[in-house]
């Protein structure tokens, strides 16, 4: 159970810390961060800024979700199953969307691999069904 909690905490912290700054940083800070990563900055029109901020907020909330799961994985067993399914889906979406969009493979393959590894770890470490009365 300790290993499962540790994986969930790491996932939660990484999701939150990698996403939350983009919710509050000025757009110029987001552009600078992308340039440091070697990525082309997106056009800063209202719709793009809106999408970046909302998707960043969604990932930060997913980080909080993982931290909530870490607090009591037995209690939140059905939600843990949802998290595993979500990670499988995210891995597939990263792989196919990155490929279809002709992104540099290192970016979408990193997302694909991290989601896949996280899903496999959670699947392997998840608590098994508890027998009634035990």
N, C-alpha and C positions, 0 to 999 in steps of 0.2 A: 504494500500500500504506500510505503514511503517513496518508492521509485515513481509510482503513478502521480503522486502529489508533486514530486519534484518536476516531472515532465510538464504537468499542467501549470505550475508556477512559472517555469521558464517560458512556456508558450504564451502565457498571459502577459508577462512582463515584456517579452519581445514584441508581441502584437501591439500592446499599449504604447510602449516607448517609441516604436518605429512609426506610429501613426498619429499620436496625439499632437506632436508639434505642428504638423501641417494643418491642424484645425485652427490654431491660434497665431501662427507665424504670419507676418506680412507676406504678401505674394512675392516680393523681391527676395525674401529669405528662402522661400520654397524654390524659386528659380535658381538661386545660388547653390542650394543643397543638391539639386539635380545636376548642375554643372560640375560640381565637385565629384559626383558619381560618374561623370563622363556622359551624361544623357543630355539630349537636346531639350531645352526648356519649351514647354507647351505655350501656345498663344494664350495670353492672359485676358481673354474675353470673359464676360460675365458667366456664361454657361460652363466654361472649363473650370474657372475658379470655384463655382458652385459644386461641380461634380468632384473635384479634387477634395474639397473640404468635407463634403458629405461622405464620400467613400473613406476618407481618413477617419472621420468620426465613427463610421461603422466598424472599421478594423480596431479602433481603440475600444469600442464596446465589446467586440469579440474578445479582446484581451481581458476585459473585466469578467466576461462570461467564463473564460478559462480559469481565472483566479477564484471565481465563485465555485466552480467545479472542484478545484483543489481543496477548498475548505472542508468538503465532505463528499468524496466520490461515491460512497455507498448510498447516501441519501439522494444524490443526483444521478443515479445510474442511468435512467432513461435519457437525461440530458447529455450524458457522456456518450451514449450511442449516437445521439444527434450530432455531437461534435465530431465524432469519427466519420460519420457520413458526410458532414460538411467539409472535412479535410480531404476526403476522397474526391468530392465534387470540385473543390478548389484546385486540387492537383490536376485534374483533367481539364478544367477550364483554363488554367495557366498554360498548360502544354499546348492545347489546341488554339487558344486565342493568340498566344504569342507566335505560334507557327503561322497562323493565318494572317496575322498582322505584319509578318516579316520582321519581327523584332530581332535584336541580337540574341542568339540562343543563350548566352550566359545569364541574361536576366530572367527569361521565362523558365529556363531549366533549373535555375536556383530556386525559384518559387515552387515549381513542380516537385523538385527533390525534397525541399523542406516540408511541404505539406504531406508528401507521401511518407517520409520518415516519421513525421509526427503521428500520422494516422496509424502506421504499423506499430509504433511504440504504444500508443493508447490502446490499440486493439489487443496487443500482447499483455499489457499490464492491467487491463480493466478487471474489475471484480466480477467473479463468476456469480451466477444466480445462487442465492442463498436458499437452502431448503427451509420450508416452514417449520417453526418450532425449534430452530437451532440458533 
